[in-house]
Amino acid sequence: MLALEKVFLWFLLYSFVGWLWETLLNIAMKKRFVDRGILNGPLCPIYGFGAVIAIFALEGEHSLLAVFLTSGVLACTLEYVTSWGVEKLFHMRLWDYSKKPFNINGRVYLNGFLFFAAGCTVVKFWVQPEVMRVLDSWPPVLVNWLSWILFALLMVDVAVTIAGLVSMRSRLGEVEGDIKAWKQRQIGRMDVHITATDERIERAEAKLGVQPRAAHESVEARVQERLEEATGAVRERGGELAHRVHDRFTGQQRRWVDAFPTMRADVRDPHLLDQVREQLAKYRRHGADA
């Protein structure tokens, strides 16, 4: 049993390292912090599973090249199966590499193979021996209690995450309806303003008759100013939509939308997630008063 608990701690360690890698990489590329984990805690489980699988599958292998190539294949297979499984179970894809070179159905691609292969190679030959040495030096009771406490926390996190994934599709459907209804209301409001503006122009022209052109231009300028004010008012009311979109999702779901820019969902509007990101960004810019 103790050996199993140690394997669990390996899994948590490499899941955390994966989360740290993804987060630091995102900071370097986008110049801002984004929590890239699927769970609420600082873990990327796919890294933990990949590392543990490679450790056991390549236990007796000592060739650097063989470990590199085999671990890359194992890790990419795991990533492919995970992507496929999430899509089938929850009707969404968290990542899509379709625009990357040398990809397979958008689920895995060459750079991922190279990074995973290099990471697993470093883990097997240099990191894992030290991890085993440290854990072996801990009292068994500490390993036991630490494992069970962390396991309980992980299970709570997994349950919350699964609930969020299950409800994500329905929440996106609700937001899709919100956006359509909001656009229809704004079109109606703009039609009213345009009609009123046309009437003002007609009345102004009838009053001016053959008066100087400067007077015409003055009236047109005032009408144009009012039209711009009306357009601005419609834009301001867009804050209502941003607030509504924000409140439709849990904090974890909003983070997924931000953390996975290529995420796709099984909804009618293929651009829906881009619109959701736009509204969430607007909410973040203006806060709760947006």
Short mmCIF file of the C-alpha atoms (twelve columns), coordinates in Angstrom:
data_MODEL
# 
_entry.id   MODEL 
# 
loop_
_atom_site.group_PDB 
_atom_site.id 
_atom_site.type_symbol 
_atom_site.label_atom_id 
_atom_site.label_alt_id 
_atom_site.label_comp_id 
_atom_site.label_asym_id 
_atom_site.label_seq_id 
_atom_site.Cartn_x 
_atom_site.Cartn_y 
_atom_site.Cartn_z 
_atom_site.pdbx_PDB_model_num 
ATOM 1   C CA . MET A 1   0.000   0.000  0.000   1 
ATOM 2   C CA . LEU A 2   2.836   2.376  0.866   1 
ATOM 3   C CA . ALA A 3   4.301   1.920  -2.612  1 
ATOM 4   C CA . LEU A 4   0.965   2.967  -4.120  1 
ATOM 5   C CA . GLU A 5   0.885   6.052  -1.924  1 
ATOM 6   C CA . LYS A 6   4.342   7.029  -3.125  1 
ATOM 7   C CA . VAL A 7   3.240   6.629  -6.740  1 
ATOM 8   C CA . PHE A 8   0.330   8.945  -5.985  1 
ATOM 9   C CA . LEU A 9   2.751   11.538 -4.627  1 
ATOM 10  C CA . TRP A 10  4.849   11.175 -7.790  1 
ATOM 11  C CA . PHE A 11  1.709   11.862 -9.786  1 
ATOM 12  C CA . LEU A 12  0.930   15.015 -7.783  1 
ATOM 13  C CA . LEU A 13  4.508   16.262 -8.045  1 
ATOM 14  C CA . TYR A 14  4.695   15.920 -11.827 1 
ATOM 15  C CA . SER A 15  1.168   17.308 -12.225 1 
ATOM 16  C CA . PHE A 16  2.293   20.397 -10.315 1 
ATOM 17  C CA . VAL A 17  5.490   20.662 -12.374 1 
ATOM 18  C CA . GLY A 18  3.364   20.483 -15.531 1 
ATOM 19  C CA . TRP A 19  1.071   23.217 -14.238 1 
ATOM 20  C CA . LEU A 20  4.097   25.354 -13.369 1 
ATOM 21  C CA . TRP A 21  5.596   24.809 -16.833 1 
ATOM 22  C CA . GLU A 22  2.356   25.729 -18.614 1 
ATOM 23  C CA . THR A 23  1.888   28.808 -16.439 1 
ATOM 24  C CA . LEU A 24  5.434   30.117 -16.847 1 
ATOM 25  C CA . LEU A 25  5.318   29.468 -20.592 1 
ATOM 26  C CA . ASN A 26  2.101   31.451 -20.843 1 
ATOM 27  C CA . ILE A 27  3.602   34.330 -18.848 1 
ATOM 28  C CA . ALA A 28  6.632   34.379 -21.157 1 
ATOM 29  C CA . MET A 29  4.495   34.357 -24.318 1 
ATOM 30  C CA . LYS A 30  1.498   36.492 -23.323 1 
ATOM 31  C CA . LYS A 31  3.076   38.615 -20.577 1 
ATOM 32  C CA . ARG A 32  0.320   37.822 -18.095 1 
ATOM 33  C CA . PHE A 33  -0.642  35.140 -15.599 1 
ATOM 34  C CA . VAL A 34  -3.204  32.577 -16.692 1 
ATOM 35  C CA . ASP A 35  -3.932  29.462 -14.657 1 
ATOM 36  C CA . ARG A 36  -3.628  26.729 -17.290 1 
ATOM 37  C CA . GLY A 37  -4.830  23.871 -15.111 1 
ATOM 38  C CA . ILE A 38  -8.092  22.095 -15.794 1 
ATOM 39  C CA . LEU A 39  -8.560  21.589 -12.049 1 
ATOM 40  C CA . ASN A 40  -8.989  24.317 -9.466  1 
ATOM 41  C CA . GLY A 41  -5.754  23.347 -7.752  1 
ATOM 42  C CA . PRO A 42  -2.315  23.964 -9.318  1 
ATOM 43  C CA . LEU A 43  -2.216  20.659 -11.181 1 
ATOM 44  C CA . CYS A 44  -2.152  19.506 -14.817 1 
ATOM 45  C CA . PRO A 45  -3.017  15.809 -14.393 1 
ATOM 46  C CA . ILE A 46  -2.011  14.864 -17.931 1 
ATOM 47  C CA . TYR A 47  1.614   15.621 -17.005 1 
ATOM 48  C CA . GLY A 48  1.353   13.511 -13.870 1 
ATOM 49  C CA . PHE A 49  -0.154  10.554 -15.703 1 
ATOM 50  C CA . GLY A 50  2.358   10.897 -18.532 1 
ATOM 51  C CA . ALA A 51  5.332   10.925 -16.175 1 
ATOM 52  C CA . VAL A 52  4.111   7.942  -14.130 1 
ATOM 53  C CA . ILE A 53  3.349   5.906  -17.266 1 
ATOM 54  C CA . ALA A 54  6.790   6.645  -18.678 1 
ATOM 55  C CA . ILE A 55  8.496   5.765  -15.376 1 
ATOM 56  C CA . PHE A 56  6.893   2.318  -15.253 1 
ATOM 57  C CA . ALA A 57  6.916   1.579  -18.982 1 
ATOM 58  C CA . LEU A 58  10.610  2.456  -19.344 1 
ATOM 59  C CA . GLU A 59  11.838  1.138  -16.016 1 
ATOM 60  C CA . GLY A 60  14.406  -1.226 -17.531 1 
ATOM 61  C CA . GLU A 61  15.375  0.968  -20.494 1 
ATOM 62  C CA . HIS A 62  18.745  2.738  -20.312 1 
ATOM 63  C CA . SER A 63  19.174  4.048  -23.850 1 
ATOM 64  C CA . LEU A 64  18.746  7.802  -23.969 1 
ATOM 65  C CA . LEU A 65  17.377  7.745  -27.530 1 
ATOM 66  C CA . ALA A 66  14.974  4.888  -26.816 1 
ATOM 67  C CA . VAL A 67  13.633  6.642  -23.725 1 
ATOM 68  C CA . PHE A 68  13.243  9.916  -25.646 1 
ATOM 69  C CA . LEU A 69  11.338  8.420  -28.566 1 
ATOM 70  C CA . THR A 70  9.221   5.978  -26.570 1 
ATOM 71  C CA . SER A 71  8.213   8.488  -23.914 1 
ATOM 72  C CA . GLY A 72  7.244   10.976 -26.639 1 
ATOM 73  C CA . VAL A 73  4.986   8.394  -28.273 1 
ATOM 74  C CA . LEU A 74  3.456   7.395  -24.921 1 
ATOM 75  C CA . ALA A 75  2.811   11.007 -23.910 1 
ATOM 76  C CA . CYS A 76  1.257   11.942 -27.250 1 
ATOM 77  C CA . THR A 77  -0.927  8.839  -27.167 1 
ATOM 78  C CA . LEU A 78  -2.132  9.871  -23.720 1 
ATOM 79  C CA . GLU A 79  -2.801  13.431 -24.922 1 
ATOM 80  C CA . TYR A 80  -4.698  12.182 -27.969 1 
ATOM 81  C CA . VAL A 81  -6.864  9.801  -25.932 1 
ATOM 82  C CA . THR A 82  -7.520  12.511 -23.327 1 
ATOM 83  C CA . SER A 83  -8.596  15.024 -25.985 1 
ATOM 84  C CA . TRP A 84  -10.852 12.444 -27.642 1 
ATOM 85  C CA . GLY A 85  -12.341 11.349 -24.309 1 
ATOM 86  C CA . VAL A 86  -13.112 14.894 -23.142 1 
ATOM 87  C CA . GLU A 87  -14.790 15.656 -26.460 1 
ATOM 88  C CA . LYS A 88  -16.935 12.529 -26.364 1 
ATOM 89  C CA . LEU A 89  -17.911 12.917 -22.721 1 
ATOM 90  C CA . PHE A 90  -18.370 16.685 -22.462 1 
ATOM 91  C CA . HIS A 91  -18.875 17.793 -26.112 1 
ATOM 92  C CA . MET A 92  -15.931 20.191 -26.074 1 
ATOM 93  C CA . ARG A 93  -12.237 20.301 -26.943 1 
ATOM 94  C CA . LEU A 94  -9.971  22.156 -24.564 1 
ATOM 95  C CA . TRP A 95  -7.131  22.407 -27.068 1 
ATOM 96  C CA . ASP A 96  -6.943  22.305 -30.849 1 
ATOM 97  C CA . TYR A 97  -3.651  22.149 -32.747 1 
ATOM 98  C CA . SER A 98  -5.229  22.146 -36.210 1 
ATOM 99  C CA . LYS A 99  -3.229  25.236 -37.210 1 
ATOM 100 C CA . LYS A 100 0.053   23.809 -35.932 1 
ATOM 101 C CA . PRO A 101 2.444   22.018 -38.316 1 
ATOM 102 C CA . PHE A 102 2.681   18.224 -38.159 1 
ATOM 103 C CA . ASN A 103 -0.492  17.735 -36.120 1 
ATOM 104 C CA . ILE A 104 -2.726  14.665 -35.939 1 
ATOM 105 C CA . ASN A 105 -6.416  15.609 -36.072 1 
ATOM 106 C CA . GLY A 106 -5.598  18.746 -34.091 1 
ATOM 107 C CA . ARG A 107 -5.135  16.693 -30.910 1 
ATOM 108 C CA . VAL A 108 -1.334  16.341 -30.849 1 
ATOM 109 C CA . TYR A 109 1.507   17.927 -32.801 1 
ATOM 110 C CA . LEU A 110 5.276   17.775 -33.234 1 
ATOM 111 C CA . ASN A 111 6.297   20.376 -30.639 1 
ATOM 112 C CA . GLY A 112 4.259   18.587 -27.999 1 
ATOM 113 C CA . PHE A 113 5.983   15.320 -28.864 1 
ATOM 114 C CA . LEU A 114 9.416   16.920 -28.493 1 
ATOM 115 C CA . PHE A 115 8.639   18.681 -25.212 1 
ATOM 116 C CA . PHE A 116 7.015   15.636 -23.642 1 
ATOM 117 C CA . ALA A 117 9.834   13.369 -24.821 1 
ATOM 118 C CA . ALA A 118 12.502  15.698 -23.425 1 
ATOM 119 C CA . GLY A 119 10.632  16.124 -20.152 1 
ATOM 120 C CA . CYS A 120 10.106  12.414 -19.591 1 
ATOM 121 C CA . THR A 121 13.758  11.724 -20.407 1 
ATOM 122 C CA . VAL A 122 14.913  14.251 -17.812 1 
ATOM 123 C CA . VAL A 123 12.480  12.801 -15.282 1 
ATOM 124 C CA . LYS A 124 13.610  9.193  -15.772 1 
ATOM 125 C CA . PHE A 125 17.371  9.708  -15.689 1 
ATOM 126 C CA . TRP A 126 17.824  12.648 -13.319 1 
ATOM 127 C CA . VAL A 127 14.676  13.716 -11.428 1 
ATOM 128 C CA . GLN A 128 12.914  10.471 -10.482 1 
ATOM 129 C CA . PRO A 129 15.916  8.865  -8.708  1 
ATOM 130 C CA . GLU A 130 16.168  11.925 -6.452  1 
ATOM 131 C CA . VAL A 131 12.405  11.962 -5.845  1 
ATOM 132 C CA . MET A 132 12.516  8.308  -4.772  1 
ATOM 133 C CA . ARG A 133 15.450  8.967  -2.473  1 
ATOM 134 C CA . VAL A 134 13.642  11.849 -0.743  1 
ATOM 135 C CA . LEU A 135 10.379  9.926  -0.321  1 
ATOM 136 C CA . ASP A 136 12.211  6.863  1.005   1 
ATOM 137 C CA . SER A 137 13.719  9.083  3.712   1 
ATOM 138 C CA . TRP A 138 10.297  10.187 4.968   1 
ATOM 139 C CA . PRO A 139 8.616   8.329  7.839   1 
ATOM 140 C CA . PRO A 140 5.937   5.927  6.524   1 
ATOM 141 C CA . VAL A 141 3.274   7.558  8.685   1 
ATOM 142 C CA . LEU A 142 3.990   10.938 7.044   1 
ATOM 143 C CA . VAL A 143 3.699   9.470  3.548   1 
ATOM 144 C CA . ASN A 144 0.468   7.743  4.573   1 
ATOM 145 C CA . TRP A 145 -1.292  10.758 6.054   1 
ATOM 146 C CA . LEU A 146 -0.043  13.194 3.416   1 
ATOM 147 C CA . SER A 147 -1.237  10.912 0.625   1 
ATOM 148 C CA . TRP A 148 -4.725  10.450 2.050   1 
ATOM 149 C CA . ILE A 149 -5.220  14.134 2.812   1 
ATOM 150 C CA . LEU A 150 -4.100  15.176 -0.675  1 
ATOM 151 C CA . PHE A 151 -6.179  12.406 -2.237  1 
ATOM 152 C CA . ALA A 152 -9.322  13.662 -0.471  1 
ATOM 153 C CA . LEU A 153 -8.661  17.226 -1.642  1 
ATOM 154 C CA . LEU A 154 -8.030  16.012 -5.173  1 
ATOM 155 C CA . MET A 155 -11.293 14.046 -5.272  1 
ATOM 156 C CA . VAL A 156 -13.257 17.131 -4.204  1 
ATOM 157 C CA . ASP A 157 -11.523 19.138 -6.923  1 
ATOM 158 C CA . VAL A 158 -12.202 16.437 -9.518  1 
ATOM 159 C CA . ALA A 159 -15.900 16.318 -8.571  1 
ATOM 160 C CA . VAL A 160 -16.250 20.107 -8.895  1 
ATOM 161 C CA . THR A 161 -14.382 20.059 -12.212 1 
ATOM 162 C CA . ILE A 162 -16.527 17.292 -13.692 1 
ATOM 163 C CA . ALA A 163 -19.676 19.166 -12.654 1 
ATOM 164 C CA . GLY A 164 -18.312 22.273 -14.396 1 
ATOM 165 C CA . LEU A 165 -17.506 20.366 -17.576 1 
ATOM 166 C CA . VAL A 166 -20.943 18.761 -17.628 1 
ATOM 167 C CA . SER A 167 -22.754 22.097 -17.262 1 
ATOM 168 C CA . MET A 168 -20.474 24.034 -19.627 1 
ATOM 169 C CA . ARG A 169 -22.385 23.158 -22.780 1 
ATOM 170 C CA . SER A 170 -25.780 24.163 -21.369 1 
ATOM 171 C CA . ARG A 171 -24.352 27.429 -20.044 1 
ATOM 172 C CA . LEU A 172 -22.895 28.213 -23.460 1 
ATOM 173 C CA . GLY A 173 -26.340 27.573 -24.950 1 
ATOM 174 C CA . GLU A 174 -27.858 30.057 -22.495 1 
ATOM 175 C CA . VAL A 175 -25.213 32.651 -23.350 1 
ATOM 176 C CA . GLU A 176 -25.820 32.104 -27.059 1 
ATOM 177 C CA . GLY A 177 -29.475 32.983 -26.480 1 
ATOM 178 C CA . ASP A 178 -28.507 36.024 -24.395 1 
ATOM 179 C CA . ILE A 179 -26.229 37.381 -27.123 1 
ATOM 180 C CA . LYS A 180 -28.822 36.900 -29.866 1 
ATOM 181 C CA . ALA A 181 -31.543 38.576 -27.820 1 
ATOM 182 C CA . TRP A 182 -29.244 41.480 -26.946 1 
ATOM 183 C CA . LYS A 183 -28.286 42.013 -30.598 1 
ATOM 184 C CA . GLN A 184 -31.942 42.035 -31.638 1 
ATOM 185 C CA . ARG A 185 -32.766 44.640 -28.972 1 
ATOM 186 C CA . GLN A 186 -29.875 46.842 -30.072 1 
ATOM 187 C CA . ILE A 187 -30.910 46.600 -33.732 1 
ATOM 188 C CA . GLY A 188 -34.415 47.663 -32.720 1 
ATOM 189 C CA . ARG A 189 -33.098 50.601 -30.710 1 
ATOM 190 C CA . MET A 190 -30.832 51.712 -33.548 1 
ATOM 191 C CA . ASP A 191 -33.760 51.548 -35.993 1 
ATOM 192 C CA . VAL A 192 -35.750 53.850 -33.719 1 
ATOM 193 C CA . HIS A 193 -32.859 56.332 -33.491 1 
ATOM 194 C CA . ILE A 194 -32.261 56.245 -37.250 1 
ATOM 195 C CA . THR A 195 -35.957 56.835 -37.971 1 
ATOM 196 C CA . ALA A 196 -36.072 59.728 -35.507 1 
ATOM 197 C CA . THR A 197 -32.937 61.214 -37.050 1 
ATOM 198 C CA . ASP A 198 -34.380 60.993 -40.553 1 
ATOM 199 C CA . GLU A 199 -37.492 62.794 -39.379 1 
ATOM 200 C CA . ARG A 200 -35.407 65.565 -37.769 1 
ATOM 201 C CA . ILE A 201 -33.452 66.019 -40.993 1 
ATOM 202 C CA . GLU A 202 -36.646 66.252 -43.044 1 
ATOM 203 C CA . ARG A 203 -38.199 68.804 -40.661 1 
ATOM 204 C CA . ALA A 204 -34.995 70.843 -40.557 1 
ATOM 205 C CA . GLU A 205 -34.688 70.902 -44.333 1 
ATOM 206 C CA . ALA A 206 -38.335 71.948 -44.691 1 
ATOM 207 C CA . LYS A 207 -37.791 74.869 -42.278 1 
ATOM 208 C CA . LEU A 208 -34.539 75.963 -43.894 1 
ATOM 209 C CA . GLY A 209 -35.898 75.980 -47.383 1 
ATOM 210 C CA . VAL A 210 -33.468 77.998 -49.460 1 
ATOM 211 C CA . GLN A 211 -31.510 79.444 -46.499 1 
ATOM 212 C CA . PRO A 212 -27.731 79.542 -46.705 1 
ATOM 213 C CA . ARG A 213 -25.769 76.290 -46.937 1 
ATOM 214 C CA . ALA A 214 -24.081 77.033 -43.593 1 
ATOM 215 C CA . ALA A 215 -27.438 76.696 -41.867 1 
ATOM 216 C CA . HIS A 216 -27.986 73.302 -43.524 1 
ATOM 217 C CA . GLU A 217 -24.575 72.150 -42.389 1 
ATOM 218 C CA . SER A 218 -25.290 73.309 -38.833 1 
ATOM 219 C CA . VAL A 219 -28.491 71.281 -38.661 1 
ATOM 220 C CA . GLU A 220 -26.828 68.208 -40.165 1 
ATOM 221 C CA . ALA A 221 -23.979 68.500 -37.639 1 
ATOM 222 C CA . ARG A 222 -26.432 68.618 -34.724 1 
ATOM 223 C CA . VAL A 223 -28.356 65.631 -36.076 1 
ATOM 224 C CA . GLN A 224 -25.127 63.690 -36.606 1 
ATOM 225 C CA . GLU A 225 -24.048 64.498 -33.062 1 
ATOM 226 C CA . ARG A 226 -27.321 63.150 -31.673 1 
ATOM 227 C CA . LEU A 227 -26.970 59.996 -33.778 1 
ATOM 228 C CA . GLU A 228 -23.473 59.430 -32.418 1 
ATOM 229 C CA . GLU A 229 -24.776 59.934 -28.887 1 
ATOM 230 C CA . ALA A 230 -27.437 57.304 -29.531 1 
ATOM 231 C CA . THR A 231 -24.847 54.893 -30.896 1 
ATOM 232 C CA . GLY A 232 -22.682 55.506 -27.836 1 
ATOM 233 C CA . ALA A 233 -25.630 54.836 -25.555 1 
ATOM 234 C CA . VAL A 234 -26.184 51.495 -27.261 1 
ATOM 235 C CA . ARG A 235 -22.514 50.631 -26.756 1 
ATOM 236 C CA . GLU A 236 -22.749 51.577 -23.087 1 
ATOM 237 C CA . ARG A 237 -25.673 49.223 -22.666 1 
ATOM 238 C CA . GLY A 238 -23.316 46.493 -23.870 1 
ATOM 239 C CA . GLY A 239 -22.125 46.409 -20.262 1 
ATOM 240 C CA . GLU A 240 -25.396 44.728 -19.407 1 
ATOM 241 C CA . LEU A 241 -24.476 41.853 -21.710 1 
ATOM 242 C CA . ALA A 242 -20.948 41.583 -20.304 1 
ATOM 243 C CA . HIS A 243 -22.365 41.349 -16.798 1 
ATOM 244 C CA . ARG A 244 -24.898 38.722 -17.833 1 
ATOM 245 C CA . VAL A 245 -22.301 36.596 -19.652 1 
ATOM 246 C CA . HIS A 246 -19.977 36.815 -16.653 1 
ATOM 247 C CA . ASP A 247 -22.685 35.636 -14.262 1 
ATOM 248 C CA . ARG A 248 -23.679 32.682 -16.459 1 
ATOM 249 C CA . PHE A 249 -20.401 30.866 -15.723 1 
ATOM 250 C CA . THR A 250 -18.612 29.714 -12.606 1 
ATOM 251 C CA . GLY A 251 -15.168 31.119 -11.872 1 
ATOM 252 C CA . GLN A 252 -13.587 27.865 -13.033 1 
ATOM 253 C CA . GLN A 253 -15.496 27.925 -16.336 1 
ATOM 254 C CA . ARG A 254 -14.520 31.534 -16.982 1 
ATOM 255 C CA . ARG A 255 -10.906 30.561 -16.379 1 
ATOM 256 C CA . TRP A 256 -11.143 27.720 -18.921 1 
ATOM 257 C CA . VAL A 257 -12.429 30.122 -21.564 1 
ATOM 258 C CA . ASP A 258 -9.463  32.398 -20.901 1 
ATOM 259 C CA . ALA A 259 -6.833  29.679 -20.416 1 
ATOM 260 C CA . PHE A 260 -7.663  27.633 -23.521 1 
ATOM 261 C CA . PRO A 261 -7.864  30.069 -26.462 1 
ATOM 262 C CA . THR A 262 -8.402  27.241 -28.993 1 
ATOM 263 C CA . MET A 263 -11.162 25.603 -26.968 1 
ATOM 264 C CA . ARG A 264 -14.104 24.466 -29.074 1 
ATOM 265 C CA . ALA A 265 -17.614 23.523 -27.978 1 
ATOM 266 C CA . ASP A 266 -20.469 21.679 -29.648 1 
ATOM 267 C CA . VAL A 267 -22.733 24.703 -30.161 1 
ATOM 268 C CA . ARG A 268 -24.469 26.116 -33.227 1 
ATOM 269 C CA . ASP A 269 -22.437 29.330 -33.442 1 
ATOM 270 C CA . PRO A 270 -18.764 28.465 -34.142 1 
ATOM 271 C CA . HIS A 271 -17.733 31.968 -33.034 1 
ATOM 272 C CA . LEU A 272 -19.627 31.869 -29.743 1 
ATOM 273 C CA . LEU A 273 -16.569 31.316 -27.560 1 
ATOM 274 C CA . ASP A 274 -14.816 34.294 -29.180 1 
ATOM 275 C CA . GLN A 275 -17.826 36.446 -28.314 1 
ATOM 276 C CA . VAL A 276 -17.809 35.087 -24.764 1 
ATOM 277 C CA . ARG A 277 -14.117 35.988 -24.423 1 
ATOM 278 C CA . GLU A 278 -14.866 39.485 -25.700 1 
ATOM 279 C CA . GLN A 279 -17.626 40.017 -23.148 1 
ATOM 280 C CA . LEU A 280 -15.570 38.575 -20.284 1 
ATOM 281 C CA . ALA A 281 -12.673 40.855 -21.237 1 
ATOM 282 C CA . LYS A 282 -15.079 43.811 -21.222 1 
ATOM 283 C CA . TYR A 283 -16.289 42.805 -17.778 1 
ATOM 284 C CA . ARG A 284 -12.718 42.588 -16.469 1 
ATOM 285 C CA . ARG A 285 -11.907 46.027 -17.885 1 
ATOM 286 C CA . HIS A 286 -14.911 47.748 -16.339 1 
ATOM 287 C CA . GLY A 287 -15.574 45.535 -13.327 1 
ATOM 288 C CA . ALA A 288 -18.976 44.852 -11.877 1 
ATOM 289 C CA . ASP A 289 -20.242 48.236 -13.129 1 
ATOM 290 C CA . ALA A 290 -19.704 47.187 -16.778 1 
# 
